[in-house]
Amino acid sequence: MDLQLLKQLLEISRQMAETRSLDPLLIFAMDVALELFDAERGYLVLVNPDGTLHFHVSRDNEGRNLKDTETRISTTIFHRVVSDGKPIVTASAMDEFDDSTSIGDLQLRSVMCVPLTTRNHIIGALYLENRSHDAIFVKKDLEPLLFFASQAAVNIENAMLNAELETLSQERSEELRVISETFQHQALQQGILDKKILEEVLERERTQMIANFIQDASHHFRTPLSIINTNVDIMSRKMGENPYENYFDNIRGQVNTIVELVDTLNYMVQLDSVSLSGVTRIDLNNVARDMFQVKEPAAKQKKIRLVLEESDTGVYISGNLEFVRQAVGRLLDNAIMFTPESGIIKVRVYESREYQIIEVDDNGSGIEESDLEKVFKRFFRSDKAGTTRGFGLGLSIVQRIMDLHEGKADCQSAVGKGSVFRLLFPKGMKDAN
């Protein structure tokens, strides 16, 4: 496969990945295949869970939908591909399959059919044909069509998954509505009129349902993502040094980004469902020093200078060490992300009359004043253009950790000058035993 064709296929794959709905995706894939391989007609057939066939898309090269599709396709070729999992290309179907009634009746000439496979499971087949001329398709056409079909299969499965998750989300929303109405009705009957109590109970129900949804979604996402990564690694190793390694790296990078999002969502769910436990006596100097060392390599990659300013004496709190490390680490991640090359980030540990404090001070891009009150909200991103990597969850995780420690997270910032984030732990927290 030449480099130009591969680039074209990768661009088509990117466009398919951006199409979340199944029907538009299938039509797009079919039209592209017809054009790429100079076919007259094409059929995209999926196998139902009970083994029956569903002719999702049947099109000709002029963009018209075909009727009576089940009687216009070679069942001999199609069933062989689906059962064996092996592609078929024939320059003259009537000569090569002279014992097939369907091929003779349809006067088929050039036919090419490949399986749609994902996670080692055949979900259907892509079937192209030309009845006007022999030898339209040749064996060398199989490699690009198989590559195209593999990308199409992954995106088809993802579109199905997306539809399933949307249905699940709607069902959970309806469950929440019913629970809310039922609880309010029962509360009124029992004379519970305290609005605050009602809101707290409903918030707990809402949080639990969101947690269940995220856990279900995570399960659905992890398996296909793992398989994509595995297949990319296998392809990379088999091909050795090749001009396509950058594309493999891009795929790995995108998969890892989604995995990171899933992990972050799960961590958020974990924080929502726990109370503070595992409390120990913690010296914030040690936490700052440890996270400084962990994040220093990432800072050096951007030529950012990290400066640690510890307190001369121990600054102790009672808290969960892992949670506190997470909070400091995420503040440093945020500072590194928004600080330009050759910038400076200072990490300070000190105390005031009321609080034990860790502070992260950067000279990065800064935050608009109107956005300061939103920075700790979930999914908020001040970069509205979406050009900066991130999910808008890091600072909300920091806020949740501080809530668990009965503390505060605050921010001061000016556009073009940088930001100062502080974690304020109250001195009145009871020491751990």
Order of alpha helices (4+ residues) and beta strands (2+ residues): alpha-alpha-beta-beta-alpha-beta-alpha-alpha-beta-beta-alpha-alpha-alpha-beta-alpha-beta-beta-alpha-beta-beta-alpha-beta-beta
